[in-house]
């Protein structure tokens, strides 16, 4: 009882303090409103000045890019010849693409035309003029606007008029170059996404920042004032209580405008202030009365819960109150814990329900762990007779090449998969099915129906709904109809292995082709240790060891072991996963690599062992030639001195700062020298040296993990353990046990 009274008193005084605080804040805010307005005004001016300078810099880079493109030999040939324009477009296209670096990653779209030939060449290809204008969001009316094309026999760089825009998400400039000797015009259309050109964040969330040609500012101005802080910046007040800031562009004949809502606040007359205070006092008294009765009422729900417990529990609360040993909340919490224990018992029973048993049964069929003689009995027992006649197996994947290239944790993928399962269960489905999670990213569906079209329609419905709800990309694969439940195991194994293809090749392929029956007599020989040794040899720049390892793996599995077709496929994709890990280590894309070596990857579609050997051998040789560079091949004296210093001092707490002080060079220069001359990332190279030395010490068996961490130059043993596990796949403690 005392605790309840204290709590009520505390809440009452807290409310009073809160009300007084709010009154003080309101009063202080009232008297500091002018100061706040000035600060807000100055912030808006600073923003416009900074934003205009930044945008001017981007426009200037675009203008320089247009000027540079117009001077390219390919463009000069195009403008000076009357031959077919398409003859010059390939060279112009190459020059366009190769000079895009001048635009500071503005993601621009560039088109070049003489207008007279009615064709445009851009970095996307060649187009008729009307089609290109439509593609970049320009009205076709521009073609018939004489005041825009051939306006003067001079060179111009100007903003496209707003009335010609069809896409308001881009800003379009036109560069006009007039060639007097040829009496010919060259036009360069440059479309810049607004998100790239203009600031992403405004100083005022309700503000509007835009670029115009002194004609778009149509607001009715009441007063105009020159800024005291920034030259050329003007501040205009409008009749609808807005402020329009303007500043001219230093690059083109345009101006930047920033329109914001004028800062507002309640302004009180001295005579009305006393009335306001009296009203606030009455409101405070009313709030105190309401608070008092609300506090009394707040105990009613607790009393209702106690009454419910008293009716249904063997020991009512009133029996505990006599000795004052148990409070109301303690009694409620204790009973809630008991309810939770009963819920756990119910959950355990639910797990033994029919649906769970059906999933367990069909899983045992897919994985081949059930005795075939038990299948008919189980089908009848679990009311699954319709699956006896086979059906269709489908796999929905929530993984994609984009997810593969990102560092997405298994925990996050599991959460995402559970959300997908929840959404699947919430959708009404025309065809029954059983779903089985395969891993963090894939779900297997078994349909008793053999009508592939209906199954395809239902999967499209499911994936479309889930993609819209979760904003993710889903893919699904459907098998050929399976004639009997006894064939589910074989079809499931083929589906799993062949599904791997969709993450290896850029082009889409059929995941369930008609193939000959597969046997599973032996397994391939390629362990995690084999992969780790191969990857470490590449990272350590050991060309000879890496070559021997891959040759041994290929010859053993493709020629010495008599692998059947399915295990040959398994081996092929396991090695391709190794290729992806090597490329990821060097921040390279498997998609880009496969396109660069498309012939070799196309050859991997064959299951002929000679073709697989040739293709994989060449792929790994390309990787070795690309990423393995020995120190002896580096002749630069500065690089050799830096590498020698690193090799002699890697067991210290060495950093780029230490090396920059030692050699009187900047950290950035050292990083560039190591990357350019030795293909070395300083941090990765230093960690490789430390981990290799740590492995030697751990194999010795005379040192503990924390001692090894200190000996190789890690101040924090947890950092050492994390780095070791990332590189070797196991913690250093387990490494020392196995070795």
Secondary structure, 3 states (H helix, E strand, C coil): CHHHHHHHHHHHHHHHHHHHHHHHHHHHHHHCHHHHHHHHHHHHHHHHHHHHHHHHHHHHHHHHHHHHHHCCHHHHHHHHCCCCCHHHHHHHHHHHHHCHHHHCCCCCEEEEECCCCCEEEECCEEEEHHHHHHHCCECHHHHHCCCCCCCCCCCEEEECCHHHECCCCEEEEEEEEEECCCCEEEEEEEEEEHHHHCCCCCCCCCCEEEEECCCCCCCCEEEEEECCCCCCCEEEEECCCEEEEEEECCCCCCEEEEEEECCCCCCCCHHHHHHHHHHHHHHHHHHHHHHHHHHHHHCHHHHHHHHHHHHHCCCCCHHHHCCCCCCHHHHHHHHHHHHHHHHHHHHHHHHCCHHHHHHHHHHHHHCCCCCHHHHHHHHHHCCCHHHHHCEEEEEEECCCHHHHCCCCCHHHHHHHHHHHHHHHHHCCCCCCEEEEECCCCEEEEEECCCCHHHHHHHHHHHHHHHHHHHCCCCEEEECCCECCHHHHHHHHHHHHHHHHHHHCCCCCCCCCCCCCCCCCCCCCCCCHHHHHHHHHHHHCCCHHHHHHHHHHHHHHHHHHCCCCHHHHHHHHHHHHHHHHHHHHHCCCCHHHHHHHCHHHHHHCCCCCHHHHHHHHHHHHHHHHHHHCCCHHHCCCHHHHHHHHHHHHHCCCCCCHHHHHHHHCCCHHHHHHHHHHHHCCCHHHHHHHHHHHHHHHHHHHCCCCHHHHHHHCCCCCHHHHHHHHHHHHCCCHHHHHHHC
